[in-house]
Amino acid sequence: MPTLTKLQSQIDQIKARNKKVEADKAWETSMTRKILIAILTYTVVVIFFLTASLPHPFINAIVPSLAFILSTLTVPVFKSWYLKK
């Protein structure tokens, strides 16, 4: 039979795990993360367009970044719709 100390230790471990999971979820849904990914996407695409000598790399690289932002805005809508069905 578990002792009170052992049970308290298990509870503390569960609380620590829950705190980490909550922090990870907050990061996954944060606007900071979305903006960071959009900026990194833009940068990588610009570098690719410059390397490939494609026209207007700084303007054309906006499209994939905007597509990412648009997808992050619409996915929650579709998720809630899906969960209702």
MOPAC internal coordinates of N, CA, C and O (Angstrom, degrees):
PM7 1SCF
backbone

  N    0.0000 0     0.00 0     0.00 0    0    0    0
  C    1.4534 1     0.00 0     0.00 0    1    0    0
  C    1.5299 1   108.42 1     0.00 0    2    1    0
  O    1.2310 1   120.15 1   -48.45 1    3    2    1
  N    1.3551 1   117.31 1   131.55 1    3    2    1
  C    1.4673 1   120.31 1  -177.82 1    5    3    2
  C    1.5301 1   111.94 1   -65.58 1    6    5    3
  O    1.2310 1   122.23 1   -35.47 1    7    6    5
  N    1.2914 1   113.33 1   144.53 1    7    6    5
  C    1.4589 1   118.48 1   177.53 1    9    7    6
  C    1.5197 1   109.28 1   -85.39 1   10    9    7
  O    1.2310 1   121.43 1   -15.16 1   11   10    9
  N    1.3064 1   114.87 1   164.84 1   11   10    9
  C    1.4580 1   120.81 1   179.64 1   13   11   10
  C    1.5291 1   110.76 1   -61.62 1   14   13   11
  O    1.2310 1   120.28 1   142.38 1   15   14   13
  N    1.3110 1   117.08 1   -37.62 1   15   14   13
  C    1.4691 1   121.78 1   178.57 1   17   15   14
  C    1.5222 1   110.84 1   -65.26 1   18   17   15
  O    1.2310 1   120.79 1   138.41 1   19   18   17
  N    1.3212 1   116.10 1   -41.59 1   19   18   17
  C    1.4628 1   120.50 1   179.38 1   21   19   18
  C    1.5358 1   110.52 1   -65.62 1   22   21   19
  O    1.2310 1   120.67 1   137.30 1   23   22   21
  N    1.3163 1   116.32 1   -42.70 1   23   22   21
  C    1.4674 1   120.37 1   177.95 1   25   23   22
  C    1.5293 1   111.31 1   -62.59 1   26   25   23
  O    1.2310 1   120.69 1   137.94 1   27   26   25
  N    1.3319 1   116.28 1   -42.06 1   27   26   25
  C    1.4605 1   120.28 1   178.81 1   29   27   26
  C    1.5231 1   110.70 1   -63.31 1   30   29   27
  O    1.2310 1   120.49 1   141.12 1   31   30   29
  N    1.3237 1   116.68 1   -38.88 1   31   30   29
  C    1.4622 1   121.36 1   177.91 1   33   31   30
  C    1.5238 1   110.54 1   -63.33 1   34   33   31
  O    1.2310 1   120.36 1   137.37 1   35   34   33
  N    1.3212 1   116.91 1   -42.63 1   35   34   33
  C    1.4627 1   120.93 1   178.34 1   37   35   34
  C    1.5287 1   111.27 1   -64.29 1   38   37   35
  O    1.2310 1   120.57 1   139.07 1   39   38   37
  N    1.3127 1   116.52 1   -40.93 1   39   38   37
  C    1.4718 1   121.09 1   177.72 1   41   39   38
  C    1.5244 1   110.31 1   -62.69 1   42   41   39
  O    1.2310 1   120.42 1   137.38 1   43   42   41
  N    1.3201 1   116.80 1   -42.62 1   43   42   41
  C    1.4620 1   120.91 1   178.73 1   45   43   42
  C    1.5319 1   111.33 1   -62.90 1   46   45   43
  O    1.2310 1   120.74 1   140.73 1   47   46   45
  N    1.3336 1   116.20 1   -39.27 1   47   46   45
  C    1.4674 1   120.15 1   177.47 1   49   47   46
  C    1.5284 1   111.16 1   -64.82 1   50   49   47
  O    1.2310 1   120.43 1   138.29 1   51   50   49
  N    1.3121 1   116.78 1   -41.71 1   51   50   49
  C    1.4673 1   121.04 1   178.59 1   53   51   50
  C    1.5217 1   110.60 1   -64.48 1   54   53   51
  O    1.2310 1   120.31 1   137.99 1   55   54   53
  N    1.3342 1   117.01 1   -42.01 1   55   54   53
  C    1.4656 1   120.67 1   178.62 1   57   55   54
  C    1.5277 1   111.10 1   -63.02 1   58   57   55
  O    1.2310 1   120.31 1   138.48 1   59   58   57
  N    1.3291 1   117.02 1   -41.52 1   59   58   57
  C    1.4652 1   121.23 1   179.05 1   61   59   58
  C    1.5254 1   110.39 1   -64.47 1   62   61   59
  O    1.2310 1   120.20 1   137.82 1   63   62   61
  N    1.3362 1   117.23 1   -42.18 1   63   62   61
  C    1.4598 1   121.48 1   177.95 1   65   63   62
  C    1.5268 1   110.76 1   -63.75 1   66   65   63
  O    1.2310 1   120.25 1   136.11 1   67   66   65
  N    1.3298 1   117.14 1   -43.89 1   67   66   65
  C    1.4661 1   121.01 1   179.20 1   69   67   66
  C    1.5229 1   111.65 1   -62.08 1   70   69   67
  O    1.2310 1   120.75 1   141.57 1   71   70   69
  N    1.3271 1   116.18 1   -38.43 1   71   70   69
  C    1.4607 1   120.42 1   179.08 1   73   71   70
  C    1.5276 1   110.27 1   -63.65 1   74   73   71
  O    1.2310 1   120.31 1   138.09 1   75   74   73
  N    1.3414 1   117.01 1   -41.91 1   75   74   73
  C    1.4572 1   121.22 1   178.33 1   77   75   74
  C    1.5301 1   110.89 1   -65.86 1   78   77   75
  O    1.2310 1   120.21 1   137.54 1   79   78   77
  N    1.3159 1   117.21 1   -42.46 1   79   78   77
  C    1.4695 1   121.49 1   179.27 1   81   79   78
  C    1.5319 1   110.29 1   -62.78 1   82   81   79
  O    1.2310 1   120.17 1   137.67 1   83   82   81
  N    1.3229 1   117.27 1   -42.33 1   83   82   81
  C    1.4634 1   121.47 1   178.58 1   85   83   82
  C    1.5254 1   111.00 1   -63.55 1   86   85   83
  O    1.2310 1   120.19 1   139.95 1   87   86   85
  N    1.3338 1   117.25 1   -40.05 1   87   86   85
  C    1.4647 1   121.16 1   178.61 1   89   87   86
  C    1.5312 1   110.53 1   -65.92 1   90   89   87
  O    1.2310 1   120.49 1   138.00 1   91   90   89
  N    1.3347 1   116.67 1   -42.00 1   91   90   89
  C    1.4672 1   120.71 1   177.66 1   93   91   90
  C    1.5255 1   110.67 1   -62.37 1   94   93   91
  O    1.2310 1   120.08 1   138.02 1   95   94   93
  N    1.3179 1   117.45 1   -41.98 1   95   94   93
  C    1.4679 1   121.76 1   179.60 1   97   95   94
  C    1.5287 1   110.08 1   -65.62 1   98   97   95
  O    1.2310 1   120.28 1   139.41 1   99   98   97
  N    1.3094 1   117.07 1   -40.59 1   99   98   97
  C    1.4651 1   120.58 1   178.19 1  101   99   98
  C    1.5251 1   110.51 1   -61.89 1  102  101   99
  O    1.2310 1   120.03 1   139.12 1  103  102  101
  N    1.3288 1   117.54 1   -40.88 1  103  102  101
  C    1.4604 1   121.46 1   178.51 1  105  103  102
  C    1.5304 1   110.22 1   -65.80 1  106  105  103
  O    1.2310 1   120.41 1   135.62 1  107  106  105
  N    1.3339 1   116.82 1   -44.38 1  107  106  105
  C    1.4648 1   120.98 1  -177.85 1  109  107  106
  C    1.5246 1   112.14 1   -60.59 1  110  109  107
  O    1.2310 1   119.84 1   148.24 1  111  110  109
  N    1.3040 1   117.91 1   -31.76 1  111  110  109
  C    1.4618 1   121.09 1  -177.01 1  113  111  110
  C    1.5315 1   112.99 1  -102.82 1  114  113  111
  O    1.2310 1   120.03 1  -175.77 1  115  114  113
  N    1.3190 1   117.55 1     4.23 1  115  114  113
  C    1.4661 1   119.90 1  -174.82 1  117  115  114
  C    1.5316 1   112.52 1   -76.98 1  118  117  115
  O    1.2310 1   121.67 1   -31.13 1  119  118  117
  N    1.3126 1   114.40 1   148.87 1  119  118  117
  C    1.4641 1   120.82 1   176.94 1  121  119  118
  C    1.5238 1   109.99 1   -68.31 1  122  121  119
  O    1.2310 1   120.02 1   147.58 1  123  122  121
  N    1.3232 1   117.56 1   -32.42 1  123  122  121
  C    1.4674 1   121.58 1   177.96 1  125  123  122
  C    1.5219 1   110.57 1   -58.18 1  126  125  123
  O    1.2310 1   120.18 1   134.54 1  127  126  125
  N    1.3272 1   117.27 1   -45.46 1  127  126  125
  C    1.4636 1   121.76 1   179.11 1  129  127  126
  C    1.5223 1   110.69 1   -62.74 1  130  129  127
  O    1.2310 1   120.30 1   136.21 1  131  130  129
  N    1.3258 1   117.03 1   -43.79 1  131  130  129
  C    1.4623 1   120.84 1  -178.67 1  133  131  130
  C    1.5317 1   111.13 1   -63.68 1  134  133  131
  O    1.2310 1   120.51 1   137.37 1  135  134  133
  N    1.3251 1   116.64 1   -42.63 1  135  134  133
  C    1.4655 1   120.75 1   179.56 1  137  135  134
  C    1.5273 1   109.99 1   -66.61 1  138  137  135
  O    1.2310 1   120.48 1   137.78 1  139  138  137
  N    1.3233 1   116.68 1   -42.22 1  139  138  137
  C    1.4619 1   121.07 1   178.89 1  141  139  138
  C    1.5308 1   111.08 1   -60.28 1  142  141  139
  O    1.2310 1   120.25 1   135.26 1  143  142  141
  N    1.3153 1   117.12 1   -44.74 1  143  142  141
  C    1.4661 1   120.53 1   179.23 1  145  143  142
  C    1.5266 1   110.53 1   -65.49 1  146  145  143
  O    1.2310 1   119.98 1   140.57 1  147  146  145
  N    1.3241 1   117.63 1   -39.43 1  147  146  145
  C    1.4716 1   120.48 1   178.26 1  149  147  146
  C    1.5274 1   110.73 1   -62.87 1  150  149  147
  O    1.2310 1   120.29 1   137.66 1  151  150  149
  N    1.3185 1   117.06 1   -42.34 1  151  150  149
  C    1.4716 1   120.92 1   179.46 1  153  151  150
  C    1.5331 1   110.39 1   -66.15 1  154  153  151
  O    1.2310 1   120.50 1   136.00 1  155  154  153
  N    1.3202 1   116.65 1   -44.00 1  155  154  153
  C    1.4696 1   119.85 1   178.58 1  157  155  154
  C    1.5262 1   111.45 1   -64.65 1  158  157  155
  O    1.2310 1   120.59 1   140.86 1  159  158  157
  N    1.3236 1   116.47 1   -39.14 1  159  158  157
  C    1.4708 1   120.40 1   176.90 1  161  159  158
  C    1.5173 1   110.26 1   -61.42 1  162  161  159
  O    1.2310 1   120.72 1   133.01 1  163  162  161
  N    1.3281 1   116.23 1   -46.99 1  163  162  161
  C    1.4636 1   121.03 1   179.59 1  165  163  162
  C    1.5294 1   110.19 1   -58.75 1  166  165  163
  O    1.2310 1   120.51 1   133.60 1  167  166  165
  N    1.3210 1   116.62 1   -46.40 1  167  166  165
  C    1.4686 1   121.32 1  -177.85 1  169  167  166
  C    1.5276 1   111.73 1   -62.03 1  170  169  167
  O    1.2310 1   120.42 1   133.53 1  171  170  169
  N    1.3148 1   116.80 1   -46.47 1  171  170  169
  C    1.4686 1   120.45 1  -179.26 1  173  171  170
  C    1.5265 1   110.37 1   -64.42 1  174  173  171
  O    1.2310 1   120.17 1   138.30 1  175  174  173
  N    1.3176 1   117.28 1   -41.70 1  175  174  173
  C    1.4665 1   120.03 1  -179.44 1  177  175  174
  C    1.5294 1   110.61 1   -67.35 1  178  177  175
  O    1.2310 1   119.68 1   139.83 1  179  178  177
  N    1.3204 1   118.22 1   -40.17 1  179  178  177
  C    1.4654 1   120.57 1   176.64 1  181  179  178
  C    1.5301 1   110.23 1   -59.98 1  182  181  179
  O    1.2310 1   120.40 1   133.99 1  183  182  181
  N    1.3213 1   116.83 1   -46.01 1  183  182  181
  C    1.4653 1   120.20 1   179.15 1  185  183  182
  C    1.5255 1   110.29 1   -60.65 1  186  185  183
  O    1.2310 1   120.44 1   136.62 1  187  186  185
  N    1.3253 1   116.76 1   -43.38 1  187  186  185
  C    1.4592 1   119.91 1   178.25 1  189  187  186
  C    1.5299 1   110.91 1   -62.26 1  190  189  187
  O    1.2310 1   120.11 1   133.58 1  191  190  189
  N    1.3226 1   117.39 1   -46.42 1  191  190  189
  C    1.4680 1   120.88 1  -179.11 1  193  191  190
  C    1.5243 1   111.40 1   -63.42 1  194  193  191
  O    1.2310 1   120.28 1   141.27 1  195  194  193
  N    1.3347 1   117.07 1   -38.73 1  195  194  193
  C    1.4656 1   120.06 1   177.17 1  197  195  194
  C    1.5280 1   110.72 1   -65.88 1  198  197  195
  O    1.2310 1   120.63 1   136.90 1  199  198  197
  N    1.3177 1   116.39 1   -43.10 1  199  198  197
  C    1.4628 1   121.11 1   179.19 1  201  199  198
  C    1.5330 1   111.16 1   -63.48 1  202  201  199
  O    1.2310 1   120.92 1   141.26 1  203  202  201
  N    1.3218 1   115.84 1   -38.74 1  203  202  201
  C    1.4620 1   120.53 1  -178.87 1  205  203  202
  C    1.5333 1   112.22 1   -84.24 1  206  205  203
  O    1.2310 1   120.37 1  -178.89 1  207  206  205
  N    1.3197 1   116.90 1     1.11 1  207  206  205
  C    1.4734 1   122.91 1  -179.16 1  209  207  206
  C    1.5299 1   112.51 1    55.06 1  210  209  207
  O    1.2310 1   121.18 1  -138.00 1  211  210  209
  N    1.3227 1   115.35 1    42.00 1  211  210  209
  C    1.4601 1   119.59 1   177.83 1  213  211  210
  C    1.5290 1   109.83 1   -85.87 1  214  213  211
  O    1.2310 1   120.25 1   -26.66 1  215  214  213
  N    1.3314 1   117.13 1   153.34 1  215  214  213
  C    1.4663 1   119.68 1  -176.87 1  217  215  214
  C    1.5363 1   112.61 1   -71.69 1  218  217  215
  O    1.2310 1   121.24 1   -33.68 1  219  218  217
  N    1.3021 1   115.23 1   146.32 1  219  218  217
  C    1.4734 1   124.11 1   174.91 1  221  219  218
  C    1.5335 1   113.25 1    49.12 1  222  221  219
  O    1.2310 1   119.98 1  -122.91 1  223  222  221
  N    1.3106 1   117.64 1    57.09 1  223  222  221
  C    1.4750 1   119.23 1  -175.21 1  225  223  222
  C    1.5237 1   113.99 1   -63.06 1  226  225  223
  O    1.2310 1   120.03 1   145.67 1  227  226  225
  N    1.3295 1   117.54 1   -34.33 1  227  226  225
  C    1.4638 1   119.82 1  -176.86 1  229  227  226
  C    1.5257 1   111.82 1   -72.69 1  230  229  227
  O    1.2310 1   120.70 1   149.03 1  231  230  229
  N    1.3128 1   116.26 1   -30.97 1  231  230  229
  C    1.4705 1   119.75 1   178.15 1  233  231  230
  C    1.5289 1   110.39 1   -82.67 1  234  233  231
  O    1.2310 1   120.33 1   134.10 1  235  234  233
  N    1.3350 1   116.98 1   -45.90 1  235  234  233
  C    1.4628 1   120.71 1  -176.51 1  237  235  234
  C    1.5274 1   113.17 1   -68.04 1  238  237  235
  O    1.2310 1   120.07 1   157.03 1  239  238  237
  N    1.3058 1   117.48 1   -22.97 1  239  238  237
  C    1.4672 1   120.36 1   179.12 1  241  239  238
  C    1.5258 1   112.02 1   -73.67 1  242  241  239
  O    1.2310 1   120.40 1   168.33 1  243  242  241
  N    1.3115 1   116.85 1   -11.67 1  243  242  241
  C    1.4695 1   120.51 1   178.31 1  245  243  242
  C    1.5280 1   110.66 1   -67.71 1  246  245  243
  O    1.2310 1   120.47 1   146.89 1  247  246  245
  N    1.3358 1   116.70 1   -33.11 1  247  246  245
  C    1.4671 1   120.91 1  -174.59 1  249  247  246
  C    1.5370 1   112.27 1   -58.07 1  250  249  247
  O    1.2310 1   118.33 1   126.96 1  251  250  249
  N    1.3333 1   120.78 1   -53.04 1  251  250  249
  C    1.4692 1   118.37 1  -179.80 1  253  251  250
  C    1.5318 1   113.09 1   -64.08 1  254  253  251
  O    1.2310 1   120.53 1   146.91 1  255  254  253
  N    1.3102 1   116.60 1   -33.09 1  255  254  253
  C    1.4694 1   119.55 1   179.10 1  257  255  254
  C    1.5238 1   110.63 1   -67.28 1  258  257  255
  O    1.2310 1   120.62 1   137.39 1  259  258  257
  N    1.3135 1   116.41 1   -42.61 1  259  258  257
  C    1.4668 1   119.97 1   177.38 1  261  259  258
  C    1.5330 1   110.92 1   -66.97 1  262  261  259
  O    1.2310 1   120.59 1   144.35 1  263  262  261
  N    1.3159 1   116.48 1   -35.65 1  263  262  261
  C    1.4661 1   119.93 1   177.46 1  265  263  262
  C    1.5238 1   110.36 1   -62.50 1  266  265  263
  O    1.2310 1   120.38 1   139.23 1  267  266  265
  N    1.3201 1   116.88 1   -40.77 1  267  266  265
  C    1.4635 1   119.74 1   177.64 1  269  267  266
  C    1.5264 1   110.56 1   -62.78 1  270  269  267
  O    1.2310 1   120.47 1   132.27 1  271  270  269
  N    1.3268 1   116.70 1   -47.73 1  271  270  269
  C    1.4734 1   120.49 1  -179.34 1  273  271  270
  C    1.5271 1   110.28 1   -61.21 1  274  273  271
  O    1.2310 1   120.44 1   136.71 1  275  274  273
  N    1.3218 1   116.76 1   -43.29 1  275  274  273
  C    1.4611 1   120.52 1   178.37 1  277  275  274
  C    1.5285 1   110.55 1   -61.31 1  278  277  275
  O    1.2310 1   120.30 1   138.81 1  279  278  277
  N    1.3111 1   117.04 1   -41.19 1  279  278  277
  C    1.4682 1   119.48 1  -179.88 1  281  279  278
  C    1.5222 1   111.47 1   -65.10 1  282  281  279
  O    1.2310 1   119.98 1   143.46 1  283  282  281
  N    1.3303 1   117.65 1   -36.54 1  283  282  281
  C    1.4705 1   119.41 1   179.64 1  285  283  282
  C    1.5193 1   111.29 1   -71.06 1  286  285  283
  O    1.2310 1   120.35 1   155.72 1  287  286  285
  N    1.3308 1   116.93 1   -24.28 1  287  286  285
  C    1.4585 1   119.90 1   178.46 1  289  287  286
  C    1.5246 1   111.75 1   -82.01 1  290  289  287
  O    1.2310 1   120.13 1   148.53 1  291  290  289
  N    1.3265 1   117.36 1   -31.47 1  291  290  289
  C    1.4607 1   120.06 1  -175.67 1  293  291  290
  C    1.5251 1   113.66 1   -91.60 1  294  293  291
  O    1.2310 1   119.71 1   153.37 1  295  294  293
  N    1.3106 1   118.16 1   -26.63 1  295  294  293
  C    1.4656 1   120.44 1  -178.07 1  297  295  294
  C    1.5311 1   111.99 1   -58.21 1  298  297  295
  O    1.2310 1   118.30 1   135.10 1  299  298  297
  N    1.3313 1   120.84 1   -44.90 1  299  298  297
  C    1.4710 1   119.13 1   178.68 1  301  299  298
  C    1.5313 1   112.88 1   -59.66 1  302  301  299
  O    1.2310 1   120.24 1   146.28 1  303  302  301
  N    1.3226 1   117.14 1   -33.72 1  303  302  301
  C    1.4632 1   120.41 1   178.32 1  305  303  302
  C    1.5284 1   109.97 1   -64.53 1  306  305  303
  O    1.2310 1   120.78 1   132.38 1  307  306  305
  N    1.3218 1   116.12 1   -47.62 1  307  306  305
  C    1.4563 1   120.05 1   179.76 1  309  307  306
  C    1.5273 1   111.54 1   -67.66 1  310  309  307
  O    1.2310 1   120.33 1   146.16 1  311  310  309
  N    1.3293 1   116.97 1   -33.84 1  311  310  309
  C    1.4553 1   120.43 1   178.79 1  313  311  310
  C    1.5314 1   110.28 1   -63.75 1  314  313  311
  O    1.2310 1   120.31 1   133.53 1  315  314  313
  N    1.3271 1   117.02 1   -46.47 1  315  314  313
  C    1.4647 1   119.01 1  -179.83 1  317  315  314
  C    1.5229 1   110.99 1   -66.06 1  318  317  315
  O    1.2310 1   120.23 1   143.42 1  319  318  317
  N    1.3231 1   117.16 1   -36.58 1  319  318  317
  C    1.4555 1   121.27 1   176.49 1  321  319  318
  C    1.5355 1   109.99 1   -62.49 1  322  321  319
  O    1.2310 1   120.83 1   134.94 1  323  322  321
  N    1.3284 1   116.01 1   -45.06 1  323  322  321
  C    1.4648 1   121.62 1  -179.23 1  325  323  322
  C    1.5304 1   110.83 1   -63.13 1  326  325  323
  O    1.2310 1   120.64 1   136.84 1  327  326  325
  N    1.3180 1   116.38 1   -43.16 1  327  326  325
  C    1.4679 1   120.21 1  -177.83 1  329  327  326
  C    1.5294 1   112.10 1   -66.99 1  330  329  327
  O    1.2310 1   120.25 1   152.16 1  331  330  329
  N    1.3387 1   117.13 1   -27.84 1  331  330  329
  C    1.4583 1   120.47 1   177.27 1  333  331  330
  C    1.5251 1   111.21 1   -72.73 1  334  333  331
  O    1.2310 1   120.13 1   152.00 1  335  334  333
  N    1.3033 1   117.36 1   -28.00 1  335  334  333
  C    1.4787 1   121.22 1  -177.58 1  337  335  334
  C    1.4792 1   112.66 1   -79.62 1  338  337  335
  O    1.2310 1   120.10 1   180.00 1  339  338  337

